[in-house]
């Protein structure tokens, strides 16, 4: 801050308090790092013991998940496949929608419309996931079942739709910040060269904001992978390899939530669910580091 | 093409209105004073949801006691005290990574540390601590943003009048930043009320015949109540109206907290500009 410490405060006791407070603030400031460390210690501490029973390759590549049978199998390939499929499909819906909203808010909408649409998008972000999951169950599932004449509306497609809706606010608002922060001089230069509004947005503004847009997409995807309640309620819950978009599936997150209550503490099943937690933690950690790197490296400075 | 972009934005807004409207239309007949003030009856097929409302309030308060002081002081460290840029960078990276940890992983962490290792059992305190650490990034980010908007001249004026650094922070900087800080508090309370996965294995119970009598009791909670009634048991169809009703109460609670937060932030930003 460049502000000198005050020496006018007078008596020694207040200086001591000041010193103590400063140390306290430093210690508490480190809490987040401490919590992250604890999360890692407890996830790995409870997840690693699984691998004395099951090899890492059987765990990751095994296609059978029968955690409670007499001869239990802990292969999570169907769960990984489900997570990847749901995430890809949800992103395919959410990314174009979000970019359209971002462009609309940053470049097209009048200030009055923006003041209504922006908070509404933030409201979407605040709706509890259990509500979105509930809506998927009671409204979307029966509709899909009738419309496509399928056995159950609780499936991969439904889950991807609901997740896409939840990812839109994250991707749209971060992309909008990126698009808004593109220097006006770039756009003016484009107009001066005779480009119209459309050409300027697609050939100048969006390419210039691309790193911010990537950050938004990565954070959105990371949120979709980690989302639990929606897939738990809507994805159908079958731990088998899906053949079509309308098959019920069981992503990694929902598997933990569905089975933790019945897994005895300290057993193989318990350790296996923590091992799945490790995978989720590592994936989202990795995605966040990339997003952080992208957003800090390519920021427009002082525009 | 511009029309397509505009229509897309309206489509998403339309979905928001449709979802909220659908749940409210289906659920409002269930809402009554008895619904929010009475205990559940007949295996939760009748009666009210008082214990779930109270449980959610306890978890909100408990998590706030964890996240607000730690979050605000962390933000104070980052903006007012930090002298080592390297450490600040690492802490900021830690905060953004903590924000990205999936909520179900927080649930696992809370189970392993608070419920099992510290032996709190499935309880209000274990759930509050779990939600508290989950909410740290929310409070830290909005407090930091608020503190950074307080002009340096305020601090200089206070220090030049002989106030110490701590006095300057508590009497000058924090009060000026208060609306921004409150935004973070409101958003974090809303999140604590709505999260399900972190409390599933740490605090929530399917059905509690009595109200909790200590911080080591299990509690019912609104989001978990919706999940359980909609997916488990033998009365899923008969209790639909109660599920919709509970969903309305949860939506109202979360939207209220978030709108207060957003209005405060909006006013705060406007005041700083003007």
Interface residues (C-beta under 8 A of the other chain):
Chain A: X1 X3 X4 X5 X6 X8 X9 X10 X14 X15 X17 X18 X21 X22 X24 X25 X26 X28 X29 X30 X31 X32 X33 X35 X36 X38 X39 X42 X43 X45 X46 X96 X97 X100 X101 X103 X104 X105 X108 X109 X117 X119 X120 X121 X122 X123 X124 X126 X127 X128 X129 X130 X131 X132 X133 X134 X135 X137 X138 X139 X165 X168 X198 X219 X222 X223 X225 X226 X227 X228 X229 X232 X233 X253 X256 X257 X260 X261 X265 X273 X274 X277 X280 X281 X284 X285 X287 X288 X289 X291 X292
Chain B: X1 X2 X4 X5 X6 X8 X9 X11 X12 X13 X15 X16 X19 X22 X23 X26 X69 X70 X73 X74 X76 X77 X78 X80 X81 X82 X90 X91 X93 X94 X95 X96 X97 X98 X99 X100 X101 X102 X103 X104 X105 X106 X107 X108 X109 X111 X112 X113 X116 X117 X133 X136 X137 X140 X152 X155 X156 X159 X162 X163 X164 X165 X166 X167 X187 X190 X191 X193 X194 X195 X196 X197 X200 X201 X223 X224 X226 X227 X230 X231 X240 X243 X244 X247 X250 X251 X254 X255 X258 X259 X262 X266
